[in-house]
């Protein structure tokens, strides 16, 4: 599985995201939710400037798994609580944004 954050307007890949957990939930005849959780203690995450790379409404969260790509605009980015994890979530459309 690969998790990426991309610029929503240009489709440019901003970063590949090392994640603890990533998934999407299906909804019949509706938008799905994509979510990725990361450890802010991971040195790779600390180097990525995740806060500025995952601006809600300007970036997209893309998950690729077993030939299926799903993703959409990041609408929420939850900062790290005491357990040192951060989460980004987005809502998908019928086709995932292009990320290259």
DSSP file (Angstrom, degrees, kcal/mol; ACC not computed):
  #  RESIDUE AA STRUCTURE BP1 BP2  ACC     N-H-->O    O-->H-N    N-H-->O    O-->H-N    TCO  KAPPA ALPHA  PHI   PSI    X-CA   Y-CA   Z-CA
    1    1 A X              0   0    0      0, 0.0     2,-0.4     0, 0.0    64,-0.2   0.000 360.0 360.0 360.0 139.8    0.0    0.0    0.0
    2    2 A X  E     -A   64   0A   0     62,-2.5    62,-2.7    16,-0.0     2,-0.4  -0.961 360.0-162.9-121.7 141.7    1.2    3.5   -0.8
    3    3 A X  E     +A   63   0A   0     -2,-0.4    14,-3.2    14,-0.3     2,-0.3  -0.993  15.2 178.5-124.9 128.9    0.0    6.7    0.7
    4    4 A X  E     -AB  62  16A   0     58,-2.8    58,-2.7    -2,-0.4     2,-0.5  -0.920  24.4-146.1-129.4 153.5    0.7   10.1   -1.0
    5    5 A X  E     -AB  61  15A   0     10,-2.5     9,-2.6    -2,-0.3    10,-1.8  -0.990  29.0-179.1-115.8 129.4   -0.1   13.7   -0.4
    6    6 A X  E     -AB  60  13A   0     54,-2.3    54,-2.9    -2,-0.5     2,-0.4  -0.895  36.7 -99.2-128.7 154.4   -0.6   15.7   -3.6
    7    7 A X  E  >  -A   59   0A   0      5,-2.8     4,-2.2    -2,-0.3    52,-0.2  -0.609  32.9-144.3 -68.6 127.2   -1.3   19.3   -4.6
    8    8 A X  T  4 S+     0   0    0     50,-2.4    51,-0.2    -2,-0.4    -1,-0.1   0.845  92.9  43.5 -67.9 -35.7   -5.0   19.4   -5.4
    9    9 A X  T  4 S+     0   0    0     49,-0.5    -1,-0.2     1,-0.1    50,-0.1   0.909 127.1  25.4 -78.0 -42.5   -4.8   21.9   -8.2
   10   10 A X  T  4 S-     0   0    0      2,-0.1    -2,-0.2    89,-0.0    -1,-0.1   0.696  91.1-130.3 -98.4 -20.6   -1.8   20.6  -10.1
   11   11 A X     <  +     0   0    0     -4,-2.2    89,-2.7     1,-0.3     2,-0.2   0.491  53.0 153.8  80.4   2.7   -1.7   16.9   -9.2
   12   12 A X        -     0   0    0     88,-0.2    -5,-2.8    87,-0.2     2,-0.4  -0.467  49.8-117.8 -68.7 131.3    2.0   17.2   -8.3
   13   13 A X  E     -B    6   0A   0     -7,-0.2    -7,-0.3    -2,-0.2     3,-0.1  -0.571  29.8-176.7 -70.7 124.1    3.1   14.7   -5.7
   14   14 A X  E     -     0   0A   0     -9,-2.6     2,-0.3    -2,-0.4    -8,-0.2   0.878  62.3 -23.7 -86.7 -46.1    4.3   16.5   -2.6
   15   15 A X  E     -B    5   0A   0    -10,-1.8   -10,-2.5    38,-0.1     2,-0.5  -0.986  50.0-117.7-163.4 154.0    5.4   13.5   -0.6
   16   16 A X  E     -B    4   0A   0     -2,-0.3     2,-0.6   -12,-0.2   -12,-0.2  -0.851  43.0-135.5 -89.6 132.1    5.1    9.7   -0.1
   17   17 A X        -     0   0    0    -14,-3.2     2,-0.6    -2,-0.5   -14,-0.3  -0.807   5.8-144.7-102.5 116.6    3.8    9.3    3.5
   18   18 A X        -     0   0    0     -2,-0.6     2,-0.3   -16,-0.1    21,-0.3  -0.694  37.9-171.0 -72.8 120.6    5.2    6.8    5.9
   19   19 A X        -     0   0    0     -2,-0.6    19,-0.2    19,-0.1     3,-0.1  -0.769  40.7-155.8-120.8 156.5    2.1    5.8    7.8
   20   20 A X  S    S+     0   0    0     17,-3.4     2,-0.3     1,-0.4    18,-0.2   0.792  91.1   3.6 -89.2 -40.7    1.0    3.7   10.8
   21   21 A X  E     +C   37   0A   0     16,-1.6    16,-3.2     2,-0.0    -1,-0.4  -0.994  64.3 173.8-148.9 137.4   -2.5    3.1    9.5
   22   22 A X  E     +C   36   0A   0     -2,-0.3     2,-0.3    14,-0.2    14,-0.2  -0.988  16.6 138.7-145.2 136.9   -4.3    4.0    6.2
   23   23 A X  E     -C   35   0A   0     12,-2.2    12,-2.7    -2,-0.3     2,-0.3  -0.980  32.7-137.7-162.2 171.5   -7.7    3.0    5.0
   24   24 A X  E     -C   34   0A   0     -2,-0.3     2,-0.4    10,-0.2    10,-0.2  -0.992  14.5-140.7-138.5 150.1  -10.8    4.1    3.3
   25   25 A X  E     -C   33   0A   0      8,-2.2     8,-1.1    -2,-0.3     2,-0.3  -0.898  17.4-133.8-111.0 137.3  -14.5    3.4    4.0
   26   26 A X        -     0   0    0     -2,-0.4     2,-0.4     6,-0.2     5,-0.1  -0.610  17.1-170.5 -89.2 149.1  -17.0    2.7    1.4
   27   27 A X    >   -     0   0    0      3,-0.4     3,-1.6    -2,-0.3     2,-0.2  -0.979  29.5-115.2-139.8 125.3  -20.4    4.3    1.3
   28   28 A X  T 3  S-     0   0    0     -2,-0.4     3,-0.1     1,-0.3    -2,-0.0  -0.411  96.2 -10.8 -63.5 124.8  -23.1    3.2   -1.1
   29   29 A X  T 3  S+     0   0    0     -2,-0.2     2,-0.3     1,-0.2    -1,-0.3   0.818 124.2  85.7  54.5  35.7  -23.9    6.0   -3.6
   30   30 A X  S <  S-     0   0    0     -3,-1.6    -3,-0.4    63,-0.1    -1,-0.2  -0.938  87.1 -71.4-152.2 175.0  -21.9    8.5   -1.6
   31   31 A X        -     0   0    0     -2,-0.3     2,-0.2    -3,-0.1    62,-0.1  -0.461  45.7-137.5 -71.5 142.7  -18.4    9.9   -1.0
   32   32 A X        -     0   0    0     61,-0.2    60,-2.8    -2,-0.1     2,-0.5  -0.565  12.4-124.2 -94.6 164.2  -16.0    7.6    0.8
   33   33 A X  E     -CD  25  91A   0     -8,-1.1    -8,-2.2    58,-0.2     2,-0.4  -0.938  17.9-163.5-111.5 131.2  -13.6    8.7    3.5
   34   34 A X  E     -CD  24  90A   0     56,-2.5    56,-2.5    -2,-0.5     2,-0.4  -0.934  13.5-178.6-110.4 139.0   -9.8    8.1    3.2
   35   35 A X  E     -CD  23  89A   0    -12,-2.7   -12,-2.2    -2,-0.4     2,-0.4  -0.998  12.8-173.7-140.6 139.1   -7.7    8.4    6.4
   36   36 A X  E     -CD  22  88A   0     52,-2.3    52,-2.3    -2,-0.4     2,-0.4  -1.000   7.1-161.9-132.5 136.5   -4.0    8.1    7.2
   37   37 A X  E     -CD  21  87A   0    -16,-3.2   -17,-3.4    -2,-0.4   -16,-1.6  -0.958  12.4-176.0-117.3 134.8   -2.4    8.1   10.6
   38   38 A X  E     - D   0  86A   0     48,-2.6    48,-2.2    -2,-0.4     2,-0.6  -0.881  27.9-118.0-127.5 158.4    1.3    8.8   11.2
   39   39 A X  E >   - D   0  85A   0     -2,-0.3     3,-1.3   -21,-0.3     6,-0.3  -0.870  13.3-157.1 -95.3 120.9    3.7    8.9   14.1
   40   40 A X  T 3  S+     0   0    0     44,-2.2    45,-0.1    -2,-0.6    -1,-0.1   0.593  92.9  65.4 -74.0  -8.2    5.1   12.3   14.7
   41   41 A X  T 3  S+     0   0    0     43,-0.6     2,-0.4     4,-0.1    -1,-0.3   0.598  76.3 104.8 -84.5 -12.6    8.0   10.6   16.5
   42   42 A X  S <> S-     0   0    0     -3,-1.3     4,-2.1     1,-0.2     3,-0.5  -0.557  71.2-142.1 -69.6 124.8    9.1    9.0   13.2
   43   43 A X  H  > S+     0   0    0     -2,-0.4     4,-1.7     1,-0.2    -1,-0.2   0.824 100.4  58.6 -60.9 -31.8   12.2   10.8   11.9
   44   44 A X  H  > S+     0   0    0      1,-0.2     4,-0.7     2,-0.2    -1,-0.2   0.910 107.5  46.7 -63.9 -40.5   11.0   10.5    8.3
   45   45 A X  H >>>S+     0   0    0     -3,-0.5     3,-0.8    -6,-0.3     5,-0.7   0.901 108.4  55.5 -66.5 -41.4    7.8   12.4    9.3
   46   46 A X  H ><5S+     0   0    0     -4,-2.1     3,-0.6     1,-0.3    -1,-0.2   0.848 108.2  49.1 -60.9 -34.1    9.7   15.0   11.1
   47   47 A X  H 3<5S+     0   0    0     -4,-1.7    -1,-0.3     1,-0.2    -2,-0.2   0.678 100.9  66.4 -77.2 -18.2   11.8   15.7    8.0
   48   48 A X  H <<5S-     0   0    0     -3,-0.8    -1,-0.2    -4,-0.7    -2,-0.2   0.607  93.8-133.0 -83.4 -12.6    8.7   16.0    5.7
   49   49 A X  T XX5 -     0   0    0     -3,-0.6     4,-1.6    -4,-0.5     3,-0.6   0.966  33.4-179.8  54.8  53.9    7.2   19.2    7.2
   50   50 A X  H 3>< +     0   0    0     -5,-0.7     4,-1.2     1,-0.2    -1,-0.1   0.816  69.0  63.9 -57.7 -35.5    3.8   17.4    7.3
   51   51 A X  H 34 S+     0   0    0      1,-0.2     3,-0.4     2,-0.2    -1,-0.2   0.935 112.0  34.4 -57.3 -48.4    2.0   20.4    8.7
   52   52 A X  H X4 S+     0   0    0     -3,-0.6     3,-0.5     1,-0.2    -1,-0.2   0.708 115.2  58.2 -80.0 -20.3    2.6   22.5    5.7
   53   53 A X  H 3< S+     0   0    0     -4,-1.6    -1,-0.2     1,-0.2    -2,-0.2   0.604 105.9  49.1 -84.5 -10.9    2.4   19.6    3.2
   54   54 A X  T 3< S+     0   0    0     -4,-1.2     2,-0.4    -3,-0.4    -1,-0.2  -0.318  70.4 166.2-125.3  50.6   -1.1   18.6    4.2
   55   55 A X    X>  -     0   0    0     -3,-0.5     3,-1.9     1,-0.1     4,-1.3  -0.533  42.5-114.7 -70.8 119.6   -3.1   21.9    4.1
   56   56 A X  T 34 S+     0   0    0     -2,-0.4    19,-0.2     1,-0.3    -1,-0.1  -0.280  97.8  14.5 -57.2 135.6   -6.8   21.1    4.2
   57   57 A X  T 34 S+     0   0    0     17,-2.9    -1,-0.3     2,-0.4    18,-0.1   0.220 123.6  62.1  85.5 -13.9   -8.6   22.2    1.0
   58   58 A X  T <4 S+     0   0    0     -3,-1.9   -50,-2.4    16,-0.2   -49,-0.5   0.534 100.0  49.2-116.2 -12.9   -5.4   22.6   -1.0
   59   59 A X  E  <  -A    7   0A   0     -4,-1.3    15,-3.3    15,-0.3    -2,-0.4  -0.860  67.3-139.6-128.1 161.7   -4.0   19.0   -0.8
   60   60 A X  E     -AE   6  73A   0    -54,-2.9   -54,-2.3    -2,-0.3     2,-0.6  -0.927   8.4-140.0-122.5 146.4   -5.3   15.5   -1.5
   61   61 A X  E     -AE   5  72A   0     11,-2.6    11,-1.6    -2,-0.4     2,-0.4  -0.934  24.3-170.5-103.8 121.2   -4.7   12.2    0.3
   62   62 A X  E     -AE   4  71A   0    -58,-2.7   -58,-2.8    -2,-0.6     2,-0.5  -0.953   7.8-168.0-118.7 130.1   -4.2    9.3   -2.2
   63   63 A X  E     -AE   3  70A   0      7,-3.4     7,-2.6    -2,-0.4     2,-0.5  -0.978   1.5-169.1-117.7 126.8   -4.1    5.6   -1.2
   64   64 A X  E     +AE   2  69A   0    -62,-2.7   -62,-2.5    -2,-0.5     2,-0.3  -0.970  15.1 164.5-114.5 126.2   -3.0    3.0   -3.7
   65   65 A X  E >   - E   0  68A   0      3,-2.9     3,-1.9    -2,-0.5    -2,-0.0  -0.941  64.5 -21.2-147.9 120.5   -3.6   -0.6   -2.7
   66   66 A X  T 3  S-     0   0    0     -2,-0.3     3,-0.1     1,-0.3    -1,-0.0   0.872 127.6 -46.1  50.5  47.1   -3.5   -3.7   -4.9
   67   67 A X  T 3  S+     0   0    0      1,-0.2     2,-0.5     0, 0.0    -1,-0.3   0.433 116.0 112.8  81.2  -0.7   -4.1   -1.8   -8.1
   68   68 A X  E <   -E   65   0A   0     -3,-1.9    -3,-2.9     2,-0.0     2,-0.5  -0.907  48.3-163.0-107.6 131.0   -6.9    0.3   -6.7
   69   69 A X  E     +E   64   0A   0     -2,-0.5     2,-0.3    -5,-0.2    27,-0.3  -0.947  15.1 166.6-114.2 131.4   -6.4    4.1   -6.2
   70   70 A X  E     +E   63   0A   0     -7,-2.6    -7,-3.4    -2,-0.5     2,-0.3  -0.994  14.2 117.6-141.3 145.3   -8.7    6.1   -4.0
   71   71 A X  E     -E   62   0A   0     -2,-0.3    22,-0.8    -9,-0.2     2,-0.3  -0.978  21.9-178.5 174.4 176.5   -8.4    9.6   -2.6
   72   72 A X  E     -EF  61  92A   0    -11,-1.6   -11,-2.6    -2,-0.3    20,-0.2  -0.972  47.7 -38.1-177.2-179.2   -9.7   13.0   -2.3
   73   73 A X  E     -EF  60  91A   0     18,-0.5    18,-1.1    -2,-0.3     2,-0.6  -0.252  57.9-115.9 -58.7 139.9   -9.1   16.5   -0.8
   74   74 A X  E     + F   0  90A   0    -15,-3.3   -17,-2.9   -19,-0.2   -15,-0.3  -0.695  40.0 169.2 -75.7 121.7   -7.8   16.6    2.7
   75   75 A X  E     +     0   0A   0     14,-2.4     2,-0.4    -2,-0.6    15,-0.2   0.668  63.3  32.7-107.6 -25.4  -10.6   18.3    4.7
   76   76 A X  E     - F   0  89A   0     13,-1.8    13,-2.6   -21,-0.1     2,-0.4  -0.998  53.2-178.2-135.1 139.4   -9.2   17.6    8.2
   77   77 A X  E     - F   0  88A   0     -2,-0.4     2,-0.5    11,-0.2    11,-0.2  -0.934  17.0-157.4-133.0 109.5   -5.7   17.4    9.6
   78   78 A X  E     - F   0  87A   0      9,-3.1     9,-1.6    -2,-0.4     3,-0.1  -0.765  15.7-130.5 -92.9 122.7   -5.6   16.6   13.3
   79   79 A X        -     0   0    0     -2,-0.5     2,-0.4     7,-0.2     6,-0.1  -0.162  40.5 -75.3 -67.5 167.3   -2.5   17.6   15.1
   80   80 A X        -     0   0    0      4,-0.1     6,-0.2     6,-0.1    -1,-0.2  -0.469  48.3-162.0 -68.9 118.8   -0.6   15.2   17.4
   81   81 A X    >   -     0   0    0      4,-1.0     3,-2.0    -2,-0.4     4,-0.1  -0.031  51.5 -67.1 -79.8-164.0   -2.3   14.6   20.7
   82   82 A X  T 3  S+     0   0    0      1,-0.3    -2,-0.1     2,-0.1    -1,-0.0   0.715 131.5  65.5 -63.1 -20.6   -0.4   13.2   23.7
   83   83 A X  T 3  S-     0   0    0      2,-0.1    -1,-0.3     1,-0.0     3,-0.1   0.400 109.2-121.3 -85.3   6.3   -0.1    9.8   22.0
   84   84 A X    <   +     0   0    0     -3,-2.0   -44,-2.2     1,-0.2   -43,-0.6   0.790  69.8 124.3  64.6  32.4    2.2   11.4   19.3
   85   85 A X  E     -D   39   0A   0    -46,-0.2    -4,-1.0   -45,-0.1     2,-0.3  -0.941  41.6-161.9-120.9 147.5    0.1   10.5   16.3
   86   86 A X  E     -D   38   0A   0    -48,-2.2   -48,-2.6    -2,-0.4     2,-0.4  -0.921   7.2-156.9-123.8 153.0   -1.4   12.8   13.7
   87   87 A X  E     -DF  37  78A   0     -9,-1.6    -9,-3.1    -2,-0.3     2,-0.4  -0.985   8.0-167.3-134.7 140.4   -4.3   12.1   11.3
   88   88 A X  E     -DF  36  77A   0    -52,-2.3   -52,-2.3    -2,-0.4     2,-0.3  -0.985  12.4-173.5-123.6 139.2   -5.4   13.4    7.9
   89   89 A X  E     +DF  35  76A   0    -13,-2.6   -14,-2.4    -2,-0.4   -13,-1.8  -0.971   4.8 177.7-133.6 147.9   -8.8   12.6    6.4
   90   90 A X  E     -DF  34  74A   0    -56,-2.5   -56,-2.5    -2,-0.3     2,-0.4  -0.935  25.7-124.4-141.2 165.8  -10.4   13.4    3.0
   91   91 A X  E     -DF  33  73A   0    -18,-1.1   -18,-0.5    -2,-0.3   -58,-0.2  -0.943  30.4-136.4-113.0 135.0  -13.6   12.7    1.2
   92   92 A X  E     - F   0  72A   0    -60,-2.8   -20,-0.2    -2,-0.4     2,-0.2  -0.400   7.6-149.7 -89.4 163.7  -13.4   11.0   -2.2
   93   93 A X        -     0   0    0    -22,-0.8   -22,-0.2     2,-0.3   -61,-0.2  -0.480  48.4 -80.4-111.6-169.9  -15.2   11.7   -5.5
   94   94 A X  S    S+     0   0    0     -2,-0.2     2,-0.4     1,-0.1    -2,-0.0   0.801 121.3  32.7 -68.4 -26.5  -16.1    9.1   -8.1
   95   95 A X  S    S-     0   0    0    -24,-0.0    -2,-0.3   -25,-0.0    -1,-0.1  -0.995  90.0-118.6-129.1 138.5  -12.5    9.3   -9.5
   96   96 A X        -     0   0    0     -2,-0.4   -24,-0.1   -27,-0.3     3,-0.1  -0.446  39.4 -99.0 -71.1 144.4   -9.4    9.9   -7.4
   97   97 A X        -     0   0    0    -36,-0.1     2,-0.2    -2,-0.1    -1,-0.1  -0.301  43.2-102.8 -59.5 147.0   -7.4   13.0   -8.2
   98   98 A X        -     0   0    0    -90,-0.1     2,-0.4    -3,-0.1    -1,-0.1  -0.510  38.4-169.7 -71.3 139.0   -4.3   12.3  -10.4
   99   99 A X              0   0    0     -2,-0.2   -87,-0.2     1,-0.1   -88,-0.1  -0.958 360.0 360.0-135.9 114.9   -1.1   12.3   -8.5
  100  100 A X              0   0    0    -89,-2.7   -88,-0.2    -2,-0.4    -1,-0.1   0.360 360.0 360.0-134.9 360.0    2.2   12.3  -10.3
